[in-house]
Amino acid sequence: MFIIHFVSDSQIDQEDVAKGYVVWNPSCRIPDISPYHDSIKKYISKWKPLICSKNKPLTSTVYSPITKRHTLRVNPHIVHSYSTTVALLTCCYSIITRSYQKKKIRDDDDDRYNISKAVCFKNKIELPPETEYIYVRCISGKKNIYETIHFMVIDKEPKPVTSKEELTEKKFSVFLFAIDSISRLNFMRTLPKTRKYIEERGWLPLEGYTKIADNTFPNLVAILSGMTVSQLTKHCYPSHKQKIDDCPFMWKNFSQNGYLTSYVEDTAPIASFNYLKYGFLNSPTDYYSRPILIAARKYMKIRDDGGMEYCIGPQPQIEYLFQFNTEFIQRFHNRSYFNLFWSNSFSHNEMNMPTIMDDRIRNFLADIEPYLNSTVVVFFSDHGMRFGKARETYVGWLEERMPFIYFYFPPSFQAAHPSWVRNFRANKNKLTSPFDFHATLQDLLYGQQLQPAAGCPQCGSLFNPVPHNRSCDDAGITSHWCTCSVADSSESVSDPHVVAAAHVAIGSINELLQKSVDQIKNDSSCAILSFSKVMSVRTKVGGGFAIFRRREHIIVFETEPSKAVFEVTVPEGSVKISNVAEISRINMYGSQSACVKGGSLLKLFCFCVKK
């Protein structure tokens, strides 16, 4: 049972938050729910460790600051664990390079790479200069006993400064470390050691941080560009079939001001700029992981766990990126960089799977800690789990909309910007959004927000006080994603208004499907969806007394023949659906929409049938 308890504003200070809430203001009340609430306890479990290989890695690379080259080495102490000897062992490496072209040639330009002829060696070999990616295979006799990849941090010069804007006096590096689909509450449940580690070291959370759209892409676009997807479409990305190179993502701003830039992401098939999109024509940043991970998927064994590509060869695929980022941060701690590290492989599909990475993430953060003296770190997610049985509960609804986020400010930053850090602390329990995150990145680079976020002109840097009475509208969060106050519903699932709203939503979905036949493979079509049942109804009450009369219904319903479960938000007394993009699908579509050629929205709705 969820009941909202109202307390007058005079009972609490404006900078405080009422007991039992993470946000409390005249326009927004967000309850502080236990991560182990009774309604989701039965869905919580701890995963057993997943082992990609019983043996330790056979090869490694070591960088020499003198020669500025990497040496590829065989570890002689573990050769025996591969049932061979040093004398019988031969290893060979091939260099992977990204294919470059001046204009779009194919739909998979972002997946193109070249691979060199293999070079074989014994024990160790110095790699040619500028070798960034290699595929390694080791043979004993005629038997292939080992294969792996190495993604090395080679020396690169930042691009010439072209920006005319003045920077902050001291250039702090920025490291964005994101784990997909982890809510604030699920972070507390699944990564307790990591949470303890960062909170003991003064990392600062934002407990009212709320997503602004359904999945990764629009929330990341808001962070990196300050735009909504519809604005991005008009500005630089007219179609998912077009390259996305021309869009104004923040790594360009950092690059134009002399920063090295890096963007690495695991699970290439669903990468943020590639899932149902054509990605980049050329590398978006100085360091880019996609070429080596695409090559690895072709040449190495992939093992799925939790519905994701977890293992690549002998290691979890995120391990390759942990190793890269550790070397990158250690090597460049005295240089200015912008580094985005995004992971999907252990969190995207299974709510409890992140438990297997708690120790590794904690150790990664400990490994890089000595090198963060001039680096601001943001550790965050894009949203919570978007589907599954837990998602059908109220707690799941809240979690989906409220990802975890922490900022780390090194002592040198706190000394340089004491008022910024003081204001940030005061925003812990304020309603915030990815648009504020974007404005904060501008502050970190320029010392001020030069351009308002197009998607939320009234949003601002988290280094400024967030207005006490902020509403979802003020934060660029539409009603469907707004978490400001929900109460149990007295409405019946058979209420005529509720059922009518579900029918209207289904009609909107079918209308979209009928308009999008050009995006469906020729031998298939999307089935017309029909109403099955309303599964639940909750009443959403406006956040504060001033807008108490604003009431909405959150309706969860099932359709035939797909058994798809959808969620829609409609005003009380209305059945109008303002935006079909804000009808959420909260169970997995799997292969049901395999006939969709493009467009993530259609994937949510289409139930493919052969013609």
LUMDRENZA-954357 format. One record per residue (C-alpha): x negated, y negated, z negated; residue in one letter. Coordinates in steps of 0.25 Angstrom, whole numbers, plus 5000, padded with zeros to 4 digits. Layout:
# residues N
XYZa...
This chain:
# residues 611
500050005000m499449865004f500049744997i499449604999i499449534986h499549384988f498749294978v498749134979s497549064985d497448984972s497049114964q495749124972i494649034977d494549014992q493249084992e493749204985d494549314989v495749374982a495549504975k495949624985g495649544997y494449525007v495049395012v496049305005w496549165010n497849095013p497849155027s497249295026c497249405015r496449535018i496549635007p495249705002d495549855004i494749964998s493950045008p494450165001y495950125002h496850244999d497450235013s496150265020i495450355010k495850485018k495150425030y493850395023i492650495023s491150505024k490550565036w489350665035k488050625041p487950645056l486650705061i486250685075c484950765074s484350855063k482950805067n482350665066k482050585078p480850645086l480350515092t480250365088s479750235093t478750145086v478449995090y477049935090s477049785088p475649785094i475949855108t477449805107k477849945112r478550065106h477850205104t478750325106l478350435096r478750585093v478750605078n477850735076p478350765062h479750805067i479450875080v479551005073h481050975070s481250985084y480751125085s479451085093t478051035091t477350905095v476550985106a477851035112l478550905112l478650805123t479450685123c479850595134c480450455135y481250375145s481350225145i482850175146i483050035152t484249955154r484649935169s484849785172y485649725184q486049585187k487449615190k488549715186k488349845194i489149945187r490149965175d489050025167d487949925168d487749915153d487450065153d486350065164r484950105160y483650165167n482850275161i481450305165s480650425168k480250505155a478950485149v478450595141c477450595129f476850665117k476950615103n477050465106k477050365118i477050215119e478250165126l478050065138p478349915134p479749865134e480250005132t481649985125e482350115126y481950255128i482550395129y481650505123v481750655125r480750765119c480550905124i479951025118s479551125129g480751105139k481751075128k482350935125n482250925110i482450775107y482950645114e483150505109t483150365112i482350245107h482850105108f481650015105m481449875101v480549815111i479949675111d480849575118k480749425119e482049345116p482649275128k482249125129p483049025121v484148965130t485048915119s485148765117k485848785104e484948765091e484748885082l484748895067t483448855061e483048995058k483449105068k484049225061f484249355068s485649415068v485849565067f487349615069l487449755065f488849815068a489549945065i490849965073d492149995067s491849975052i492749895043s492349825030r493049935022l492450055031n491049985029f491249995014m491650145015r490750205025t489450115023l489350095008p487850105008k487650005019t488649915012r487949924999k486649895005y487049765012i487849715001e486749734991e485949645001r486849535002g487549565015w488849475016l490149535020p491349475027l492549545021e493549475029g492949495043y494049535053t493949585067k494649505078i494949615088a495149765090d493749825093n492249795094t492149715107f493049595103p492549585089n491149585094l491449495105v491949395095a490649405086i489749395098l490449285107s491549225098g492549265108m493749355109t493749465120v494749385128s493849265128q492649345131l493449405143t493749265148k492349205146h491349315150c491949455151y493149465160p493249615161s492649735154h492049775167k491149645167q489849635160k489849565147i488549495148d489049355150d489749345137c489249255126p488849355115f488049295104m486749375107w486649285119k486649165110n485549225101f484749265113s484749125119q484149075106n482949175106g483549295098y483249435102l484549505104t484949645102s486249725104y486349875101v487549965100e487750115099d488850195105t488650145120a489950195125p490750105116i489749985114a490449855111s490149795125f490349925133n491550005128y492549985140l491649875145k490449865154y489549795144g488249715148f487649705162l486249675155n485749695141s486549595132p485349575122t483849595122d484049735115y485249825119y485449965116s486450005127r485450065137p484750155128i486050205122l486650225135i485450305140a485450395127a486950435129r486450495143k485250565139y485450605124m486450685117k487650615111i488350665098r489750605094d490150595080d491450515076g491850505090g490550415093m489250445099e488450455086y487150535090c486250505102i485250605102g484650635088p485150505081q486450435079p486450325090q486550215080i485150265075e484550215088y485050075085l484750075070f483250105075q483349995085f483949895076n482949925065t481749905074e482349775081f482649705067i481249745062q480549705074r481249575076f481549525062h480649405064n481349375077r482749315080s483749425085y485249455087f485549595085n486849665087l486849815083f488249885085w488550025081s489750115084n489250255083s489650295069f490850195066s491750175078h492650295077n492550355063e492850265051m492050355041n490850385051m490050265046p489750335033t488650415041i487850285044m487850215030d486450255026d485950225040r486550085041i486050055027r484650105030n484650025043f485049895036l483949925025a482849945037d483149815043i483349735030e481849685029p481949625043y483249545041l482549425035n483049335047s484249415051t485749395049v486449535049v487849555052v488349695049f489749715053f490849795061s491849755072d493049815066h493449935057g493950065062m495050045073r495650185073f495950305065g496950345054k496250245044a496550135054r498050165053e498050115038t498049975033y496649985028v496250035042g496949915048w496149825039l494849895041e494949895056e495049735056r493949715046m492549755049p491349745039f490349635041i489149595033y488149485035f486749485030y485949355028f484449365025p483949275014p483249185024s484649165030f485349135017q484249035014a484348965027a485948965027h486448965012p487748905016s488048995027w487849115018v488649055007r489749025017n489649165023f489849225009r491049145006a491649205019n491549345014k493049355012n493549265023k494249315035l493149315046t493049365060s492049405072p492249255077f491649205064d490549315066f490249245079h490149105074a489249155063t488249215074l488249075080q487849015066d486749115065l486149075078l486448925079y486748885065g488148845069q489348895077q489148835090l490348885097q491648925090p492049065093a493049065105a493849175099g494049095086c493648955087p493948925072q493049045068c491649005062g490349055056s490349135044l489349035038f490448935037n491648955027p492749035033v494048955030p494749005018h496149015024n495649085037r496649165044s496549275055c496849165066d495749085060d494749195061a495149235076g495849365071i497149395078t498349445070s498149585074h496749595068w497049505056c496949575042t497549465034c498549525025s499349655027v500349715019a501149845019d502349845028s503749855025s504149885039e504550025044s503750095055v505150105061s505549955060d506149915074p505149785074h503949875072v504349975082v504649875092a503249805090a502649945092a503449955105h502949815110v501549845107a501649975115i502249895126g501049795126s500149915127i500849975139n500849845146e499349835144l499149975149l500049955162q499249825165k497949895164s498050015174v496849965181d495949995169q496450145169i495750255177k496550285190n496950425186d497550385173s498550285167s498950245153c500150305147a501350215143i501250215128l502550235120s502950215105f502750325096s502950275082k502550155072v501550215062m501450095052s501749955050v501149845041r501449705039t500349605040k500649475032v499949345035g498749325026g499249205017g500449145012f500449035022a500749135033i501349245025f502549245034r501649295046r501949445046r501449555056e501649695057h500549795060i501149905067i500450045070v501150125081f500850255089e501150275104t501350385113e500750465121p499450415115s499750425100k498950285100a499150215087v499250065089f499349945079e499949815082v500149685074t501549615077v502149495070p503349525061e504649515069g503949525082s503549635092v502649545100k501249595104i500349485107s499149555111n499049705115v497549695112a497949685097e498649815097i497649905090s497450055093r497150125080i496950265084n495850315094m496150315109y495050415112g495150465126s496650425128q496150305136s495050365144a495750315157c495450165153v494350115162k494149985153g494749895143g494749935128s496149885126l496649995136l495950095128k496750075116l498050095123f497950185135c498350335135f497750385148c498650485156v498250545169k499150495181k
